[in-house]
Amino acid sequence: KMSLTELRTSKLWTWKTLLRDHTRFLSMLPNYLAAYIIPGYSLTPTTIESVMVTMNTINTCPYCTGLHGQLARMAGVDKPNPSDAEVVYATAFAHESG
């Protein structure tokens, strides 16, 4: 059984966390794709990129921050609104899980 610390993504990158995070990502990939493309289930590009920019700002991944920063600009997001519900959730999630 994994401890709470082990379940958190954390900022320490090791082969173990890399494998765990990518396995977790692949298991959730259908839901990620649905958020982009399935009518009635998909989120707006503004919402998606506001969440991604928020997450990447906290996690400080240079590749992801650059990519989602550009996608956010293309979606018309200059800076995510910190009072939007999705940004509040993304901020809490990034600090706690990843």
N, C-alpha and C positions, 0 to 999 in steps of 0.2 A: 504494500500500500504506500502511495506517495504522500509525502508531507505537503502542507500548504505551500511552503517555500518551493518545493520541487514542481508543484503545479503551476506556479506563476512563471510567466515567460522570463522575467527579469532582464536586466541589461548585461548580464555576463554571458558572453557567447562562447560556448564550448561545442565540441562535436555532439555531445549528448543533447544540449539544448537545440542545436541546429536540426538534428534528426527528429527530435520530439516536435518542434514547431512546424517543420515541413510535413510531417506525418499528420499533424492536427489540421494544417491548412488543406492538404489533399482530401482529408475526410469531409471537410466542409465546402469543398470546391463547388459542388452542385448548387448549394445555397448562395454562394458568392456570385456565381454566374446568373442565377435567377434574379438577383437584385439588379442586375444590369439589363436583362433581356426579356424576361417573361412578363407579358402584359398583365396588369392587375397585381403583380407581385413586385415589379421593378420599382426602384426608387429613382427620383429625379437625379440627373447628373450633378446638380447643385448640392443636393443632400449627400450623395456618395462622396464627392470630392471634399466637402466640408468635413466629413468624418475622417477621410483619409489624411487630409492635411493636418487635422488636429492630432491624430494618432502619430503621424510621422514627425511632427514638431516635438512631441514629448519623447518619442523613441530615438530621435536624432539619427535616422538612417539616411545618409546622403543620397543614395540612389533613389529610394522611395520618395524622399522629400522633393527632389528635383522633378521626378516623374509626375507625382500627384500635384505639385505646385503648378506645373504646366497644364495638366488636365483641368485643374481648378480654374485657371485663367481662361481656358477655352470654354468652360461652363459658365463663366461670368462671375466667379467668386474671387473677389480681391483678398478678403480676409474673412474666415468663418466668424459668424456672430456668436460670441461666447454664451449668450443667453438662449440660443436655440436648443431645444430638447436633445437633438441628436449630438450636438457638440458637447453639451454637459455630460451626456452618457459616454461619449468617446473619450473625453478627458478623464473621467473616473475609471473607465476600463483600461486606458493606457497606463494609468498610475498603478492599478491593481494587478492587471493580468497581461499587459503587454504591448 
